[in-house]
Amino acid sequence: MDKEVIPVPENTELPETAIPVRPIDTTEEATLRTCFPWNVFFLEKIEYRPQAVLCRGKLRTDADAAYNTVKDNIQKLFGDRFYILFQYSLSTGKPFFAVVPQAQPVLADRSRPWIEYTAALLLLLLAIVSTTFSGAALAKITGNVQLMVWAGLPYAVCTISILGLRDLGRYLVARFYQIDSSLPYFIPLPFLPGTYGCLVQLQSPMPNRKAVFDLGFVASGLGLAIALPILMWGLAHSTIVPIDLKSTLFSFDAFNPRFSLLLSILSKLALGNKFGPEKAIDLHHIAIAAYLSLTIVTINLMPLRRMDGGYIVHGMFGQKPSAIVSQLSKFLLLILGFIRFKSSEVGHTDLLFLAIAISLIPAIDEPALNDVSELNPWRDGLGIAMLIILALILIPVPAILMPLLDL
């Protein structure tokens, strides 16, 4: 899990017997006050919290300029002794600075011991094995190991490529912003889809909301950019079968994409008039690999804590608004789950169970060091486009569009 660097909440009250641990003394406080030019951030008062100093005042210039000026001034006097956070107060909505002791310096360019590379390589090999045998199971090949490998390898290559490149993108963004992170470690699974992708642990705070946004957008963007074309190819090589009303989200031999507007449109584009009313799709194994990978990318695109979508929304709106969006998305997903449960003749609960599981994820995320500076307009536009894609994946085909799509 990511290391959190969050000041103690503003409304924290210590017991009378407790002695707050002050990271600076009286002399250093006087020095700290000189780090806030009046025309940049007019310092009004300093408050102490356990292991943190809150500096409140009025922002009088651009947020980026204020943060960089104050951070540079503090680092000139105190070196790398502190993290300097700039965030909005959850109670008043006004920006404030927090000075938090740094346990150890940020080491984004540290040399890695050979065991980290060895572990990453071994996990990759295990993921290739697990996805290969998952692909063989989908092809219903058992017994002969050589046949199982040849049958399952295309599925494994597609799955590893989509999910691996997605998380490699996150790792490279972390390196670009000098965020200390682990290598991408694959997570092998003994069942479908064979892997959940990679785990990239962020081990130092994110510098600003731009970095937060890019971490989520680049990862999800790479996943979608690779998964969707492969899915189209797989759909084009799939076969049409009679629809099965008992089909679930993971019924690959009678796949009914109508639960997703985007998947329905892609199926229609790939299969043309062959895919029509009362028809389902027997998915090609490449289509299964792309669909399962797309499902993982979609789950991570949900605007939830420490997921790609959560990073995107946090970068666009900030910490508190992103928590509101997160709670709203959980509620909307539950509604979609109930709609699917009520509208299907056999009462499908697959999406409802997914919505309930997602609702347990905490909403609020830790702030970036500079959580006040906003994104530029083109990043906001890319974020909105990504959320529209998420909505197109999640919403079912409206009844009014069924005749237009000939579904």
CORDAPE-V681165 format. One record per helix or strand of 2 or more residues. SS is the DSSP state (a for helix, b for strand). FROM is the first residue (numbers start at 1). LEN is the number of residues. If there is no record, write none. Layout:
ss: [SS:SS]
from: [FROM:FROM]
len: [LEN:LEN]
//
This chain:
ss: [a:b:b:a:b:b:a:a:b:b:a:b:a:a:a:b:a:a:a:a:a:a]
from: [26:41:52:63:82:95:114:145:185:195:209:239:252:257:261:279:285:308:319:350:377:399]
len: [8:9:8:16:7:7:25:32:4:5:28:4:3:3:14:4:17:10:25:10:18:7]
//
